[in-house]
Amino acid sequence: MGDKQGGKHVLCVGAAVLDTLFRVYDMPRGEGKVLPYEMLQIAEGMASSAAYAVHRMGGRASLWGAVGDDETGSRILRDLSESGINTSGMTVAAGARSALSTIIIDNRGERLIVPFYDQRLHEKKRSCTPEDIAPFDAVLVDVRWPELALDVLNVARTLGKPAILDGDVAPVEILEKLAPAASHIVFSEPAAARLTGLETMKDMLPVLHARYPQTFLAVTAGPQGCWWTEAGDPTVHFQSTMQVEAVDTLAAGDIFHGTFALAMAERMESRAAIRLSSVAAALKCTVFGGRAGAPTREETEDAMRQWLEREGGPALRAS
């Protein structure tokens, strides 16, 4: 099924998981029983949540990932398809179990995640030809299926399309394998710290830029904002973000990535793209339910306008 709306078309590649979210007053410590006061089951995961953000922001979203040939897999595909994502390119892996995750979220928005992934999900890789990638205006890959992600990035670059890597925490060798193939990389702060061995955001960017000088590089730090360098230019830029009362930070990074990928498909200027993406991620944090909190384009642009008016324009100035 998937998306019937217009807008640029983004392919997201990677994780598709059935999450069970439990909301509790305080994070459990030690043994015992904890009674949640809210619960939700939802299909998400890095690429899946990003695809949903593309849809919510007015684009068309397709997802390439893998589920098992089990009830959970059927539920994941149905849930994502009903959410406006085109799942026709998904792989159903015979004999594999679909990915599952239990997530406990406390009243401060902090979370504890217990994920299960069956390695057999990604044993067989689907084809990825220029003909496969031609319909898309941009691609976004996460680190969950590195072999397919690398193919998708390489083909997209060959076709001159934005090839974006969600540089989240993963084994360093996977990030180092995928990074050279991407035209844009958005690192989480922990992933950038692991790659560089540094702790300060502003120090990380020059090191990363020296390693990948012809790639757009960004490092996101949630409410602290986002730092980035443009391809071919070592100048470090900074964009603050809208401050909110966080209820649930789950999938906030994925909402940022999906919004950013759509913005790149629309050929939006970097600062405008980062500003839009960070406001979308911030709004998501105000709603319990993982990706279910992803805002619409209209909601995001309205909130951004109000924020910039409150700030008196400083976020509009170049760094």
N, C-alpha and C positions, 0 to 999 in steps of 0.2 A: 504494500500500500504506500504509505509515506506521504510526502508533501505535494500538494497541488498548487501552492502559492507561487508567485513569481520570485524575483530576486536572484542574486548570484547563487551558484551551486557549489557547495563545499563537500568534499569527501573527507570523512573522518575514519581513521583506521586504528583499531586497538580494542580496548577492554569493553566487554558487555557482561555485567554481573547482576545477579538478583540480590539486592541489599535488603536486609531486615534492620530497620532503624528503631532503637528504643530510646525514648527520652526520659531521663531521670533527673532528680533534683541535684544529686551529688554523685561524682564518679565513685564507683565501688572501690573499696580498699580491702584487700585480703579476702578470706573465704566468706560464704554466706549467701543470702538471697537478696536480690535487689528488685523492687517492684517499680516498673516504669509507669509513668502517667500518660504516655502517648506512644503509639507504635504505627509504623508504616512499612509496607513492603513495596519496593519500586526497582525497576530495571534501570541501572545506571552504569557507572564505571567511567574512566577518564574520557575516552573517545565518545562513548554514548551520551554522556552529559554535555560534552562540547557540541555534539550534533544537535541536541535539543536546544542549546543556546542559539545555534545558527537558525533553527526554525523559529524560535521565539523572537529573534531579532529581524525577521522578515526575509531570511534567505531560504534556500532549498538545501536540505541535508540528506546525505547518503552515508551509510555506515557499513564498513567492512570489518568484521570481527568473526569470532567463532563461539558457538554454543554446542553443548552435547546433544545427543539424540535422546533427550529425556524430557520429563514434564517441566522441569525448570527451564530448559532451553526454549520450549514452546511458549512458556510464560514470558520469558525475556523478549522473544521476537514479537509476540502479540503486544506487549506493553510498549515497546519502542515504536512499533508501527502505528499504534493508536495515538502515539504522542507526536505524529507528524514526520517521522524519520523513515526514509526509504531503506528497507532492510533486505531488498532483493539480492544484494551482493554478499550477504552473510553466508558463512560456512557452517554447516551442521556436521560435526565431527563424529563419525560412527564409533561407538564404544567408549566415548569420553563423557565425563560428567561436567555439566555446566558450572560456571564460576558462581560461588556464593559468598556472601559476606555478612557478618553480624556487626552492627555498629552501635555503640552506646554513646549518647550525646547528653552532656550535663547542661545545667542552666546557664553556664557561662559560655556555652557554645563549643567547649572543648570536646574531643571525641576519642574513643578507643575503638580500633578496628581489628576484627579477627577475620581475615580473608582466606578463602580456599580456592586454589587454582589447580586444575588437572593439567599436567604437562602435555597430555595426549591431545588437548584441544588444538594445539598449533603444530602438530607433527606434519600435516600436509598443507602446503602453501598454495593458495589460489594463484591463478595467472595474473600478471599485471603488465599489459602491453600499452603502447601509446594509444591504441584504439579504446582501451578500457578507461584511460585517464582523460582523454580528449573532451568528454562532456562536462568536466568540472572546471570551475574558475579558480580554485585553490584546493590544496590538500593539507590536512592536519593529521599528524601521526603521534601516537603515544608510544611508550616503551614496552607495552605488553606483548607485541608480536614483532620482534625486531627484524626478522627476515623479510616479512611482507612490508614492514615500514620502510626498510631500506630500498626495496624495489619501487615503492610508490614515490618516495622522495626523488630517486634518480630519474624516473620517467617524467615526473612533473617538472623537474629542473630542465630536462632535455626539451620539453615543450614550452619552456619559458613561463611556467605558472608558479605562483607563490607556493613554496614547499616548506611547511611549518612544522617544527618539532616541538612537542610538549616535553620540555626537558625536566621531567620530574625525577625524584630520587629513584635511582636504578643502579645496578652494578656499573662501575665506571667504564668497563670495557664496552658495555652496550651504548652508553652515551657517546663514547669516543668513536664507536663504529657508525652511529647515525648522524652525529653532528656535521661532519664534512659534507654530507649529501644535502643538508637543508639550506634554504635561502634565508630563513628566519628561525631563530630559536628563542623560546621563552622559557627561561629556567626558573624553577622555584628557588628561593633562597637556600634551603638545605642542599639541593642538588648542586648549585653553584659553589657552595662552600666545600662540598665533597670533591668537586672537580679541581678547585683551585687550592684547597688547603688554607683558605683565608676566612676571616670572620667578618670583615667590614665590607658592606655592599659596594661602596665606591672603589675599594681596592680590587674587588673581584673583576669588574668590567675591563680594566686595562689588560689584565692577564688573559681573560677570555678573548678579548679582541685581538691580542697578539697571536693567539692560537688559531682563531678563525676570522682573519681580517676582512674577508669579502662577504661576511654574513651579518645580517641584522641580529643583534643580540640584546635581549632584555632579561632583567632579573626582577622578579616580583617579590614583594615582602608584605603582602596583605595591607593592613591599615597604614603601614609606613610609606607605601607608595611604590613606584617602579622606576628603576634606572635602566638606561639603554644606550647603545652605540649604534650608529648607522653603518651599513656596509662601506668599507673603504675609508672610514673617518673615525679616529680614536676618541673624539670628543664625547665625554660622558654627559648625558642629559638626564633630567629628573622630572617626574610628574607626581605631585601629591595626589591623594584621593579623598573622596568623601568619607567622613567618619560616621559610623552607625553603631547602634547597640546590637552586637552580634548575638543571635539566637542559635544559629547552626551554620558552621563554616564548611560543612561537607559539600563538595562539588563547586565551591567558590572559584578555585583555580581553573576548573574545567569550563565554567561559565566565562571566565576571562579569556581562555584560549579559543573557545568557539566564537565569541564575539570578535576577537582579534582576527581570527582566520577569515571571517566574513568581511571585516573591514579591509583586510588585504585584498580579498577578491574584488572588493569595490574600489580598490586603488586609493584608499583613504590615506592621508598624510599621517606619519607615525604618531605625533603627539595627540592628534585627534582620535586615532585608533586606540591608543593606550588609555586616554581619558574615558572614552566610551566603554571600553572593556573593564576598567577598574570600577566604574560606577555600576555596571551590570553585576559584577562580582559582589560589590558592597550591598546592593539591594538584595541579592540572593541570601546573604548572611542574616537578613532580618526575618527570614521565613524558615520554619522547621520543615524538613522533608527532602534534603539533598537537592537534586536537580529540579524537583518540583517547584522550588522557589525562584527559578529563572524568570527574570522580568521580560516584558515585551519591549520592543524598540521604543514605542511611545512612552512607556513608563520610565525607561532609562534616560531618554532625551529630556523628559520633563524634570526628572530628579537632578540631572546634570546641570540644566539651566538654572534651577533654584540654588544648587550648591555654588555655582560660579557667581551668581548674584550675591549670595551671602558672603562669599570670599572677597568680593569686590574686584574680581578679575585676576588675582595673582597667579592662579593656575593656568591662565592663558599666556603668561609671559614665557618667553624662551628661557631656558636655563643658562 
